[in-house]
């Protein structure tokens, strides 16, 4: 079973960024996401990465480095007393099952996560030094955060499934015969 490693970071000011291998993503905080507690924003970023890259991780283990111990503990225990974090964990479990991968987390200090930290502050210089790095970020559906943060959503309803499909895009491997503009919609 192959193992993928994902580095991610959320800044309190600009937004968030993640990378794995030569692929990367960024998200600038909007009015809804910018007002969330930092643990929520870090978990949102893990969900965005899982939505974008999850299908390419099918049947594999994924290790996500995170500099927030609340998020690491919540993912490890697969539970949280905080309602909003538990809601996001349920979304993550759904994505894991839907895409058939297993996610684990490890704590990393921000100092040891410089590339992802740079992406989260819209500083692309450090990531451009990664050999073979993609020129642009993975596209993210503009309503991703709103769909994930909707606590009233019924995640088993046809309406939510339709919203989920709309925000779910996956980066395909470069050798994929279905490659069209680098990404495919679920």
C-alpha positions as CSV (number, residue, x, y, z in Angstrom):
1,X,0.0,0.0,0.0
2,X,1.5,3.3,-1.1
3,X,1.7,6.2,1.3
4,X,1.2,9.8,0.3
5,X,2.4,12.7,2.5
6,X,0.5,16.0,2.6
7,X,1.8,19.2,4.2
8,X,-0.7,21.9,5.0
9,X,-0.9,25.3,6.8
10,X,-3.5,27.8,7.6
11,X,-2.6,31.4,8.4
12,X,-4.8,33.6,10.4
13,X,-4.5,36.5,7.9
14,X,-4.3,35.5,4.2
15,X,-5.6,31.9,3.8
16,X,-4.4,28.4,3.6
17,X,-2.2,26.2,1.4
18,X,-1.2,22.5,1.0
19,X,1.1,20.4,-1.1
20,X,1.9,16.9,-1.8
21,X,4.6,15.8,-4.3
22,X,4.6,18.4,-7.0
23,X,0.9,19.4,-6.6
24,X,-0.4,22.3,-4.5
25,X,-3.4,24.3,-3.6
26,X,-4.2,27.6,-2.0
27,X,-7.4,29.2,-0.7
28,X,-7.8,32.9,0.3
29,X,-10.1,33.2,3.3
30,X,-13.5,34.7,2.5
31,X,-16.0,36.3,4.9
32,X,-17.2,33.0,6.2
33,X,-14.0,31.1,6.5
34,X,-11.9,34.0,7.8
35,X,-14.1,34.3,10.9
36,X,-13.6,30.6,12.0
37,X,-11.4,29.4,14.8
38,X,-8.0,28.3,13.6
39,X,-8.6,24.6,14.3
40,X,-11.7,24.7,12.1
41,X,-9.8,26.4,9.3
42,X,-7.0,23.8,9.5
43,X,-9.5,21.0,9.3
44,X,-11.2,22.7,6.3
45,X,-7.9,22.7,4.5
46,X,-7.5,19.0,5.1
47,X,-11.0,18.5,3.7
48,X,-10.2,20.6,0.6
49,X,-7.0,18.5,0.0
50,X,-9.0,15.3,0.4
51,X,-11.7,16.5,-2.0
52,X,-9.2,17.5,-4.7
53,X,-6.7,14.6,-4.4
54,X,-8.7,11.9,-2.6
55,X,-9.5,9.8,-5.7
56,X,-5.9,9.7,-6.7
57,X,-5.2,8.3,-3.1
58,X,-7.7,5.4,-3.6
59,X,-6.6,2.3,-1.7
60,X,-3.7,4.1,-0.1
61,X,-2.7,5.5,3.2
62,X,-2.2,9.3,3.5
63,X,-0.1,11.0,6.2
64,X,-1.1,14.7,6.7
65,X,1.3,16.9,8.7
66,X,-0.6,19.4,10.8
67,X,0.7,22.1,13.2
68,X,-2.5,22.1,15.3
69,X,-2.7,19.6,18.1
70,X,-6.5,19.9,18.4
71,X,-6.9,18.8,14.8
72,X,-4.3,16.0,15.1
73,X,-6.1,14.7,18.2
74,X,-9.6,15.0,16.6
75,X,-8.5,13.0,13.5
76,X,-6.6,10.4,15.5
77,X,-9.5,9.8,17.9
78,X,-12.1,10.3,15.1
79,X,-14.1,12.4,17.5
80,X,-14.4,15.9,19.0
81,X,-16.6,17.5,21.7
82,X,-16.7,20.6,19.6
83,X,-19.8,20.5,17.4
84,X,-18.2,22.3,14.4
85,X,-15.1,20.1,14.4
86,X,-17.2,17.0,14.7
87,X,-19.3,18.1,11.7
88,X,-16.1,18.5,9.6
89,X,-14.8,15.2,10.8
90,X,-18.0,13.6,9.6
91,X,-17.4,15.2,6.2
92,X,-13.8,13.9,6.2
93,X,-15.0,10.4,7.0
94,X,-17.4,10.5,4.2
95,X,-14.7,11.7,1.8
96,X,-12.4,8.9,3.0
97,X,-15.0,6.3,2.4
98,X,-16.1,7.8,-0.9
99,X,-12.6,7.9,-2.2
100,X,-11.4,4.8,-0.4
101,X,-8.3,6.1,1.3
102,X,-7.1,6.2,5.0
103,X,-5.9,9.4,6.5
104,X,-3.6,9.7,9.5
105,X,-2.1,12.9,11.0
106,X,1.1,13.8,12.7
107,X,2.0,17.0,14.5
108,X,4.6,19.2,12.9
109,X,5.9,22.5,14.1
110,X,5.3,25.5,11.9
111,X,9.0,26.0,11.6
112,X,9.4,22.6,10.0
113,X,6.5,23.3,7.6
114,X,8.0,26.3,5.7
115,X,6.7,25.5,2.2
116,X,3.0,25.0,3.3
117,X,3.4,28.1,5.5
118,X,4.5,30.1,2.5
119,X,1.5,28.9,0.4
120,X,-0.9,29.9,3.2
121,X,0.5,33.5,3.1
122,X,0.5,33.7,-0.7
123,X,4.3,33.5,-0.8
124,X,5.0,31.1,-3.7
125,X,8.7,31.5,-3.7
126,X,9.5,28.5,-1.4
127,X,7.2,26.2,-3.3
128,X,8.7,27.2,-6.7
129,X,11.9,25.6,-5.4
130,X,10.3,22.2,-5.3
131,X,11.7,20.2,-8.3
132,X,9.0,19.6,-10.9
133,X,6.4,21.7,-9.0
134,X,3.2,22.4,-10.9
135,X,3.0,25.9,-12.2
136,X,-0.4,26.6,-10.8
137,X,-2.6,25.5,-7.9
138,X,-5.3,22.9,-8.1
139,X,-8.6,24.5,-8.8
140,X,-11.0,24.7,-5.9
141,X,-14.8,25.1,-6.4
142,X,-15.8,28.6,-5.1
143,X,-18.5,27.2,-2.8
144,X,-16.4,24.4,-1.2
145,X,-16.0,26.1,2.2
146,X,-19.7,27.1,2.4
147,X,-20.8,23.6,1.7
148,X,-18.4,22.1,4.2
149,X,-19.3,24.7,6.9
150,X,-23.1,24.3,6.6
151,X,-23.9,22.7,10.0
152,X,-27.6,22.3,9.0
153,X,-26.7,20.2,6.0
154,X,-28.1,16.7,5.9
155,X,-25.2,14.8,4.5
156,X,-27.3,11.8,3.4
157,X,-29.8,13.9,1.5
158,X,-29.8,14.0,-2.3
159,X,-29.4,17.8,-2.1
160,X,-26.2,17.6,-0.1
161,X,-24.9,14.8,-2.3
162,X,-25.4,17.1,-5.3
163,X,-23.6,19.9,-3.6
164,X,-20.8,17.5,-2.6
165,X,-20.4,16.3,-6.2
166,X,-20.3,19.9,-7.4
167,X,-17.4,20.8,-5.1
168,X,-15.5,17.5,-5.6
169,X,-12.8,17.7,-8.2
170,X,-9.8,15.4,-8.3
171,X,-6.3,15.9,-9.6
172,X,-5.6,13.1,-12.0
173,X,-2.1,11.6,-12.4
174,X,-0.2,13.1,-15.4
175,X,-0.2,9.8,-17.2
176,X,-4.0,9.3,-16.9
177,X,-5.8,8.8,-20.3
178,X,-8.7,10.8,-19.0
179,X,-6.6,13.9,-18.4
180,X,-8.4,17.0,-19.5
181,X,-6.9,20.3,-18.2
182,X,-5.3,18.3,-15.4
183,X,-8.5,17.7,-13.4
184,X,-11.7,15.7,-13.6
185,X,-15.0,16.3,-11.9
186,X,-16.5,13.5,-9.9
